[in-house]
Each structure stands twice: as C-alpha cells, then as structure tokens.
Amino acid sequence: MFRAYAALVLVGLIWGSNYIYMKMATEVISPMQVVFLRVVAGFLPLALAAWASGAVNRRQLRYVPHFAVMSVLATSFYYYGFVAGTALLPSSVAGLLGGAIPIVTFVTSWLVLRSERPSALTAAGVATGFAGIILTARPWDGGESIATAGVLWIMAGTASVGVSFVYARRYLAPLGLSPLALATWQIGLALPTLAFLTDYRGISAIVGNGHALLGLVLGLGLLGTGLAYLIYYYMVERLGAIGASGATYLPAVVAVAIGAAAGETVTGLELAALGLILGGVALIQLGSRDAAKRRTA
C-alpha cells in the first residue's frame, strides 16, 4: 500500500507541473495542436516499451471498445478541456479547478460502484474540496476576474476524467491487463482521432520556442502522458476509484506553487481555496483507507 500512495504523490507532482507547460505551449500554438503533440510524445515511449515487453497482443483486440471509451474520457476530451481552459486562465487557477475531479468520481462511484460507496469521511472530503473549487471559480463576480469560458472548459475536462476513473475500475481493472498495455491502447487509440481533428497550420511555431517545446515534449508528453498513465492504472487497481482520484487534488498545490514562482498573482482567495482542497485530500484518503480496512476485515 505504501507504494500505491507514493505513486499517488508522484502523479500529483507530474500533473501539477502540467499546467504551466500547457500555458507556455498555448501562447505559441493552438490548444488542439498542443493536445496532439502531447499525445504523440507520450505514445511513442509507451509503444516502444509495450512492443519490447510483449505487453500488447492480438487477444486484447476484444477489449478495443473499452479502450476506445477510455481514449476519449481520459485522453482526447480530458486533455483538450484542460488545455483550452488553461489557455484562458492563470495556470494556478486552472490547477485549483482541476481539483474537482474527485467530486465527479465520488458521484459516479456512488451511483455505479456499490463496492466503493464512500464513507462519511470521504463525502466530507469531497464537500470540503468542492468548497475550495467554488472559491477559486468565483461565480459571484460574473466572470470579471476569472474567465467563465476557461472555467467551463476545465470543468468539462474534469467531468470526463472523473468518470474515467470509475469506468476503468469497473471495466478494465477486472481484465488483469498490465498498466503498460492499458496505457498504450488508450493513448494509441486517441492518436488517430486527434490527428484527424487537428488543424496543423502554424504548428511548427513551437520549434522556435525552446522552453515551450521542452515543456510540451518532456513535461506534458513523456512524463505527463506516458509515465503518468502507467501509474494511473496502477493506482486504480490498488486504491480503487475514490482513493486513486485523490491524486487529482495534489496538482492544485503544485500548480499554485509553480504559478507563484512563475510570477502569477496568487491572492488570499487562492490560498484559502488551497487550504480547503488540502483538507479535502486528507479526508478523502482517510475515508478510503477506512473503507478498505472494513472490506478486508
């Protein structure tokens, strides 16, 4: 279990740093182009590793419908929603809004996965985290300080990846496939869809910006896509949908810290929201741990 929680922290750090990379890249090329290049960079090492280890084989073709669903929920639409939203928001704010993922996971798990019905502690954690999200979005100011379109894109991506946690737990975890195979199929099936939808005009501009290119290829692609999804499936298997979704709270902390270091203004509202999200993290993890102990008792 220690390894599973260590993996949770690592994914949180990787995903938290993604926001500043997305912000840098969308200042040079379009959000769809960023998503496409991210998936290309993330898929290549996964494909090579899967081929070398024999993790992917023809027998897995029967599961392609499930892989296709995950390619949309946890890759194509999820990535686009977050990139499009981050382009309109400070990276720190985008990262805080991403903390809503466990809320969607909570609701979906309660409706679908009877074996993962959250405890009172988990429910309290989700509510606390949701309060932090509301404080970040500031709906009361009518979009004057925070771009409403950016918030809506982030929340759309949040809903997509939140549902993917539960879908993976119900339909993919029981198959007993390796994390490498699952990640390779998911990212690989997203690639042709994105290749078809992407407008390539001006995409070469990213080559002229070394920092944005490095962040896109290494930060978003190799680490944020390739490595992160290997750990993602491992966490879903070990911690369940609710427990694994706790990793999506941690990027909020990392995103705020990186945003502040990059010169973004972090107000008292963001810090208060961060405190609520941290409280939600603790309650969700405690609730998931207690639920796991009751199942094994």
C-alpha beads as a LAMMPS data file, in Angstrom:
LAMMPS data file: protein, C-alpha beads

297 atoms
296 bonds

1 atom types
1 bond types

-500.0 500.0 xlo xhi
-500.0 500.0 ylo yhi
-500.0 500.0 zlo zhi

Masses

1 110.0

Atoms # bond

1 1 1 0.000 0.000 0.000
2 1 1 2.922 2.340 0.667
3 1 1 3.964 2.078 -2.991
4 1 1 0.452 2.946 -4.119
5 1 1 0.398 6.133 -2.063
6 1 1 3.920 7.028 -3.183
7 1 1 2.677 6.655 -6.758
8 1 1 -0.260 8.918 -5.907
9 1 1 2.120 11.661 -4.758
10 1 1 4.323 11.267 -7.850
11 1 1 1.367 11.588 -10.215
12 1 1 0.212 14.643 -8.301
13 1 1 3.585 16.303 -8.821
14 1 1 3.653 15.439 -12.525
15 1 1 0.091 16.585 -13.197
16 1 1 0.583 19.734 -11.123
17 1 1 3.509 20.851 -13.260
18 1 1 1.489 20.249 -16.434
19 1 1 -0.468 23.491 -16.103
20 1 1 2.485 25.806 -16.570
21 1 1 3.617 23.725 -19.558
22 1 1 0.152 23.984 -21.092
23 1 1 0.130 27.730 -20.525
24 1 1 3.520 28.132 -22.199
25 1 1 2.584 25.972 -25.186
26 1 1 -0.784 27.652 -25.856
27 1 1 0.954 31.007 -26.106
28 1 1 2.658 29.651 -29.234
29 1 1 0.249 27.151 -30.857
30 1 1 -3.459 26.256 -30.558
31 1 1 -4.904 24.058 -27.789
32 1 1 -5.727 21.233 -30.223
33 1 1 -2.181 21.288 -31.559
34 1 1 -0.842 21.108 -28.009
35 1 1 -3.016 18.080 -27.266
36 1 1 -1.982 16.311 -30.469
37 1 1 1.758 16.837 -29.910
38 1 1 1.400 15.828 -26.261
39 1 1 -0.213 12.534 -27.215
40 1 1 2.390 11.859 -29.916
41 1 1 5.240 12.448 -27.450
42 1 1 3.552 10.331 -24.788
43 1 1 2.606 7.447 -27.082
44 1 1 5.996 6.760 -28.653
45 1 1 7.785 5.601 -25.475
46 1 1 4.710 3.641 -24.399
47 1 1 4.549 1.859 -27.745
48 1 1 8.252 1.001 -27.674
49 1 1 8.042 -0.320 -24.123
50 1 1 4.903 -2.337 -24.906
51 1 1 6.497 -3.850 -28.011
52 1 1 9.748 -4.716 -26.214
53 1 1 7.953 -6.366 -23.291
54 1 1 5.171 -8.037 -25.278
55 1 1 2.547 -6.268 -23.150
56 1 1 0.225 -5.704 -26.137
57 1 1 -1.080 -8.665 -28.155
58 1 1 -3.883 -9.633 -30.541
59 1 1 -6.004 -11.229 -27.827
60 1 1 -6.599 -7.770 -26.388
61 1 1 -8.432 -6.666 -29.533
62 1 1 -11.675 -7.934 -27.978
63 1 1 -11.409 -5.102 -25.441
64 1 1 -10.964 -2.322 -28.016
65 1 1 -14.427 -0.807 -27.304
66 1 1 -13.406 -0.255 -23.668
67 1 1 -10.036 1.130 -24.710
68 1 1 -11.776 3.477 -27.140
69 1 1 -14.057 4.835 -24.419
70 1 1 -11.060 5.486 -22.185
71 1 1 -9.207 7.164 -25.054
72 1 1 -11.952 9.791 -25.136
73 1 1 -12.695 10.113 -21.422
74 1 1 -9.129 10.091 -20.103
75 1 1 -7.167 11.417 -23.070
76 1 1 -8.712 13.284 -26.011
77 1 1 -11.549 15.256 -24.414
78 1 1 -9.934 15.465 -20.992
79 1 1 -6.711 16.892 -22.415
80 1 1 -8.469 19.336 -24.693
81 1 1 -10.731 20.657 -21.935
82 1 1 -7.790 21.321 -19.651
83 1 1 -5.566 22.834 -22.341
84 1 1 -8.344 25.088 -23.676
85 1 1 -9.211 26.182 -20.144
86 1 1 -5.620 26.811 -19.112
87 1 1 -5.117 28.986 -22.186
88 1 1 -7.738 31.385 -20.766
89 1 1 -6.797 31.227 -17.079
90 1 1 -3.712 31.652 -14.882
91 1 1 -2.058 28.239 -14.549
92 1 1 -2.537 28.336 -10.765
93 1 1 -6.289 28.870 -11.106
94 1 1 -6.561 26.127 -13.718
95 1 1 -4.752 23.763 -11.366
96 1 1 -7.093 24.575 -8.492
97 1 1 -10.160 23.956 -10.646
98 1 1 -8.732 20.568 -11.622
99 1 1 -9.290 19.548 -8.020
100 1 1 -12.971 18.976 -8.853
101 1 1 -12.132 15.588 -10.395
102 1 1 -12.707 13.614 -7.162
103 1 1 -16.161 15.197 -6.845
104 1 1 -17.253 13.639 -10.139
105 1 1 -15.587 10.376 -9.134
106 1 1 -17.482 10.432 -5.843
107 1 1 -20.877 10.881 -7.503
108 1 1 -20.243 8.309 -10.230
109 1 1 -18.875 5.752 -7.789
110 1 1 -21.887 6.165 -5.542
111 1 1 -24.230 5.579 -8.476
112 1 1 -22.324 2.750 -10.191
113 1 1 -19.778 1.001 -7.971
114 1 1 -21.631 -0.318 -4.957
115 1 1 -18.413 -1.816 -3.631
116 1 1 -16.888 1.671 -3.487
117 1 1 -19.628 3.688 -1.821
118 1 1 -17.785 6.459 0.003
119 1 1 -17.764 6.729 3.762
120 1 1 -18.847 9.797 5.682
121 1 1 -15.225 10.940 5.837
122 1 1 -14.837 10.658 2.069
123 1 1 -18.080 12.550 1.472
124 1 1 -16.910 15.285 3.827
125 1 1 -13.617 15.453 1.952
126 1 1 -15.388 15.868 -1.372
127 1 1 -17.614 18.607 0.048
128 1 1 -14.621 20.438 1.504
129 1 1 -12.733 20.222 -1.757
130 1 1 -15.778 21.403 -3.690
131 1 1 -15.958 24.500 -1.475
132 1 1 -12.382 25.233 -2.483
133 1 1 -13.293 24.889 -6.154
134 1 1 -16.201 27.331 -5.798
135 1 1 -13.929 29.817 -4.070
136 1 1 -11.462 29.518 -6.937
137 1 1 -14.054 29.927 -9.724
138 1 1 -15.690 32.977 -8.048
139 1 1 -19.065 32.672 -9.803
140 1 1 -20.363 35.685 -7.893
141 1 1 -18.243 38.193 -9.845
142 1 1 -19.792 37.331 -13.220
143 1 1 -16.531 36.323 -14.876
144 1 1 -14.827 39.689 -14.364
145 1 1 -11.715 38.311 -12.646
146 1 1 -11.831 34.681 -13.842
147 1 1 -12.737 33.867 -17.481
148 1 1 -16.010 31.918 -17.430
149 1 1 -15.164 30.084 -20.658
150 1 1 -11.903 28.891 -19.139
151 1 1 -13.716 27.612 -16.061
152 1 1 -16.262 25.759 -18.190
153 1 1 -13.557 24.066 -20.283
154 1 1 -11.687 22.935 -17.179
155 1 1 -14.894 21.603 -15.612
156 1 1 -15.780 19.738 -18.816
157 1 1 -12.368 18.055 -18.809
158 1 1 -12.741 17.410 -15.095
159 1 1 -16.048 15.625 -15.590
160 1 1 -14.557 13.495 -18.360
161 1 1 -11.527 12.250 -16.454
162 1 1 -13.565 11.840 -13.262
163 1 1 -15.914 9.421 -14.986
164 1 1 -12.895 7.619 -16.484
165 1 1 -11.656 6.606 -13.021
166 1 1 -14.861 4.713 -12.386
167 1 1 -15.062 3.266 -15.911
168 1 1 -11.518 1.940 -15.621
169 1 1 -12.213 0.398 -12.235
170 1 1 -15.379 -1.347 -13.408
171 1 1 -14.484 -2.494 -16.914
172 1 1 -10.694 -2.555 -17.213
173 1 1 -9.269 -3.420 -13.800
174 1 1 -11.029 -6.858 -13.753
175 1 1 -9.333 -7.815 -17.046
176 1 1 -5.999 -8.234 -15.326
177 1 1 -4.092 -6.438 -18.089
178 1 1 -0.821 -4.718 -17.299
179 1 1 -0.774 -0.940 -16.791
180 1 1 1.549 -0.680 -19.786
181 1 1 -0.935 -2.452 -22.066
182 1 1 -3.857 -0.332 -20.871
183 1 1 -1.995 2.944 -21.240
184 1 1 -0.668 2.012 -24.689
185 1 1 -4.110 1.113 -26.040
186 1 1 -5.731 4.212 -24.553
187 1 1 -3.178 6.697 -25.832
188 1 1 -2.762 4.850 -29.131
189 1 1 -6.474 4.963 -29.943
190 1 1 -6.640 8.662 -29.076
191 1 1 -3.882 9.465 -31.540
192 1 1 -5.768 8.906 -34.847
193 1 1 -8.782 10.810 -33.549
194 1 1 -6.660 13.805 -32.634
195 1 1 -4.682 13.549 -35.887
196 1 1 -7.939 13.862 -37.803
197 1 1 -9.296 16.778 -35.760
198 1 1 -6.127 18.890 -35.583
199 1 1 -5.564 21.901 -37.837
200 1 1 -1.813 21.824 -38.486
201 1 1 -1.447 25.385 -39.730
202 1 1 1.183 27.195 -37.638
203 1 1 2.073 24.115 -35.569
204 1 1 5.774 24.449 -36.462
205 1 1 5.954 27.664 -34.404
206 1 1 6.547 25.564 -31.292
207 1 1 10.024 24.687 -32.600
208 1 1 11.048 28.333 -32.301
209 1 1 10.352 28.425 -28.561
210 1 1 12.760 26.108 -26.753
211 1 1 11.141 26.344 -23.316
212 1 1 7.636 25.683 -24.629
213 1 1 8.876 22.812 -26.809
214 1 1 10.726 21.154 -23.931
215 1 1 7.759 21.556 -21.608
216 1 1 5.399 20.115 -24.202
217 1 1 7.513 17.108 -25.204
218 1 1 9.079 16.224 -21.860
219 1 1 6.670 17.650 -19.286
220 1 1 3.316 17.054 -20.992
221 1 1 4.267 14.147 -23.254
222 1 1 6.867 11.797 -21.792
223 1 1 6.086 12.447 -18.116
224 1 1 2.542 13.841 -18.059
225 1 1 1.160 11.304 -20.542
226 1 1 3.466 8.297 -20.879
227 1 1 4.642 7.804 -17.292
228 1 1 1.581 9.282 -15.586
229 1 1 -0.841 6.810 -17.171
230 1 1 1.254 3.819 -16.239
231 1 1 0.970 4.976 -12.639
232 1 1 -2.694 5.927 -13.128
233 1 1 -3.821 2.360 -13.875
234 1 1 -1.662 1.014 -11.071
235 1 1 -3.375 3.349 -8.592
236 1 1 -6.890 2.472 -9.778
237 1 1 -6.099 -1.204 -9.271
238 1 1 -4.533 -0.751 -5.836
239 1 1 -6.570 2.081 -4.314
240 1 1 -9.901 1.924 -6.159
241 1 1 -11.616 4.774 -7.974
242 1 1 -12.113 7.053 -4.967
243 1 1 -8.674 6.520 -3.477
244 1 1 -6.860 6.929 -6.783
245 1 1 -8.773 10.087 -7.631
246 1 1 -7.164 11.705 -4.592
247 1 1 -4.099 12.180 -6.776
248 1 1 -6.059 14.791 -8.693
249 1 1 -6.182 17.039 -5.621
250 1 1 -2.407 17.244 -5.277
251 1 1 -1.793 19.056 -8.578
252 1 1 -3.703 22.025 -7.172
253 1 1 -0.978 22.554 -4.582
254 1 1 1.808 22.098 -7.098
255 1 1 0.127 24.336 -9.692
256 1 1 -0.284 27.217 -7.225
257 1 1 3.339 26.967 -6.105
258 1 1 4.665 26.880 -9.676
259 1 1 2.322 29.665 -10.783
260 1 1 3.524 31.901 -7.960
261 1 1 7.154 31.112 -8.785
262 1 1 6.464 31.999 -12.425
263 1 1 5.154 35.428 -11.445
264 1 1 1.398 34.836 -11.412
265 1 1 -0.589 36.703 -8.761
266 1 1 -1.797 34.368 -6.027
267 1 1 -4.434 36.107 -3.892
268 1 1 -5.846 35.292 -0.492
269 1 1 -8.799 33.590 -2.197
270 1 1 -6.485 31.121 -3.939
271 1 1 -4.685 30.393 -0.670
272 1 1 -7.984 29.869 1.142
273 1 1 -9.141 27.557 -1.648
274 1 1 -5.870 25.689 -1.391
275 1 1 -6.436 25.162 2.324
276 1 1 -9.888 23.715 1.661
277 1 1 -8.528 21.416 -1.018
278 1 1 -5.770 20.175 1.289
279 1 1 -8.410 19.406 3.908
280 1 1 -10.390 17.532 1.299
281 1 1 -7.326 15.473 0.375
282 1 1 -6.828 14.331 3.964
283 1 1 -10.486 13.418 4.499
284 1 1 -10.793 11.545 1.192
285 1 1 -7.698 9.477 1.845
286 1 1 -8.740 8.698 5.427
287 1 1 -12.200 7.677 4.271
288 1 1 -10.850 5.454 1.500
289 1 1 -8.390 3.815 3.879
290 1 1 -11.119 3.083 6.436
291 1 1 -13.363 1.625 3.734
292 1 1 -10.549 -0.626 2.533
293 1 1 -9.956 -1.887 6.060
294 1 1 -13.647 -2.741 6.501
295 1 1 -13.655 -4.708 3.231
296 1 1 -10.679 -6.797 4.296
297 1 1 -11.751 -7.290 7.922

Bonds

1 1 1 2
2 1 2 3
3 1 3 4
4 1 4 5
5 1 5 6
6 1 6 7
7 1 7 8
8 1 8 9
9 1 9 10
10 1 10 11
11 1 11 12
12 1 12 13
13 1 13 14
14 1 14 15
15 1 15 16
16 1 16 17
17 1 17 18
18 1 18 19
19 1 19 20
20 1 20 21
21 1 21 22
22 1 22 23
23 1 23 24
24 1 24 25
25 1 25 26
26 1 26 27
27 1 27 28
28 1 28 29
29 1 29 30
30 1 30 31
31 1 31 32
32 1 32 33
33 1 33 34
34 1 34 35
35 1 35 36
36 1 36 37
37 1 37 38
38 1 38 39
39 1 39 40
40 1 40 41
41 1 41 42
42 1 42 43
43 1 43 44
44 1 44 45
45 1 45 46
46 1 46 47
47 1 47 48
48 1 48 49
49 1 49 50
50 1 50 51
51 1 51 52
52 1 52 53
53 1 53 54
54 1 54 55
55 1 55 56
56 1 56 57
57 1 57 58
58 1 58 59
59 1 59 60
60 1 60 61
61 1 61 62
62 1 62 63
63 1 63 64
64 1 64 65
65 1 65 66
66 1 66 67
67 1 67 68
68 1 68 69
69 1 69 70
70 1 70 71
71 1 71 72
72 1 72 73
73 1 73 74
74 1 74 75
75 1 75 76
76 1 76 77
77 1 77 78
78 1 78 79
79 1 79 80
80 1 80 81
81 1 81 82
82 1 82 83
83 1 83 84
84 1 84 85
85 1 85 86
86 1 86 87
87 1 87 88
88 1 88 89
89 1 89 90
90 1 90 91
91 1 91 92
92 1 92 93
93 1 93 94
94 1 94 95
95 1 95 96
96 1 96 97
97 1 97 98
98 1 98 99
99 1 99 100
100 1 100 101
101 1 101 102
102 1 102 103
103 1 103 104
104 1 104 105
105 1 105 106
106 1 106 107
107 1 107 108
108 1 108 109
109 1 109 110
110 1 110 111
111 1 111 112
112 1 112 113
113 1 113 114
114 1 114 115
115 1 115 116
116 1 116 117
117 1 117 118
118 1 118 119
119 1 119 120
120 1 120 121
121 1 121 122
122 1 122 123
123 1 123 124
124 1 124 125
125 1 125 126
126 1 126 127
127 1 127 128
128 1 128 129
129 1 129 130
130 1 130 131
131 1 131 132
132 1 132 133
133 1 133 134
134 1 134 135
135 1 135 136
136 1 136 137
137 1 137 138
138 1 138 139
139 1 139 140
140 1 140 141
141 1 141 142
142 1 142 143
143 1 143 144
144 1 144 145
145 1 145 146
146 1 146 147
147 1 147 148
148 1 148 149
149 1 149 150
150 1 150 151
151 1 151 152
152 1 152 153
153 1 153 154
154 1 154 155
155 1 155 156
156 1 156 157
157 1 157 158
158 1 158 159
159 1 159 160
160 1 160 161
161 1 161 162
162 1 162 163
163 1 163 164
164 1 164 165
165 1 165 166
166 1 166 167
167 1 167 168
168 1 168 169
169 1 169 170
170 1 170 171
171 1 171 172
172 1 172 173
173 1 173 174
174 1 174 175
175 1 175 176
176 1 176 177
177 1 177 178
178 1 178 179
179 1 179 180
180 1 180 181
181 1 181 182
182 1 182 183
183 1 183 184
184 1 184 185
185 1 185 186
186 1 186 187
187 1 187 188
188 1 188 189
189 1 189 190
190 1 190 191
191 1 191 192
192 1 192 193
193 1 193 194
194 1 194 195
195 1 195 196
196 1 196 197
197 1 197 198
198 1 198 199
199 1 199 200
200 1 200 201
201 1 201 202
202 1 202 203
203 1 203 204
204 1 204 205
205 1 205 206
206 1 206 207
207 1 207 208
208 1 208 209
209 1 209 210
210 1 210 211
211 1 211 212
212 1 212 213
213 1 213 214
214 1 214 215
215 1 215 216
216 1 216 217
217 1 217 218
218 1 218 219
219 1 219 220
220 1 220 221
221 1 221 222
222 1 222 223
223 1 223 224
224 1 224 225
225 1 225 226
226 1 226 227
227 1 227 228
228 1 228 229
229 1 229 230
230 1 230 231
231 1 231 232
232 1 232 233
233 1 233 234
234 1 234 235
235 1 235 236
236 1 236 237
237 1 237 238
238 1 238 239
239 1 239 240
240 1 240 241
241 1 241 242
242 1 242 243
243 1 243 244
244 1 244 245
245 1 245 246
246 1 246 247
247 1 247 248
248 1 248 249
249 1 249 250
250 1 250 251
251 1 251 252
252 1 252 253
253 1 253 254
254 1 254 255
255 1 255 256
256 1 256 257
257 1 257 258
258 1 258 259
259 1 259 260
260 1 260 261
261 1 261 262
262 1 262 263
263 1 263 264
264 1 264 265
265 1 265 266
266 1 266 267
267 1 267 268
268 1 268 269
269 1 269 270
270 1 270 271
271 1 271 272
272 1 272 273
273 1 273 274
274 1 274 275
275 1 275 276
276 1 276 277
277 1 277 278
278 1 278 279
279 1 279 280
280 1 280 281
281 1 281 282
282 1 282 283
283 1 283 284
284 1 284 285
285 1 285 286
286 1 286 287
287 1 287 288
288 1 288 289
289 1 289 290
290 1 290 291
291 1 291 292
292 1 292 293
293 1 293 294
294 1 294 295
295 1 295 296
296 1 296 297
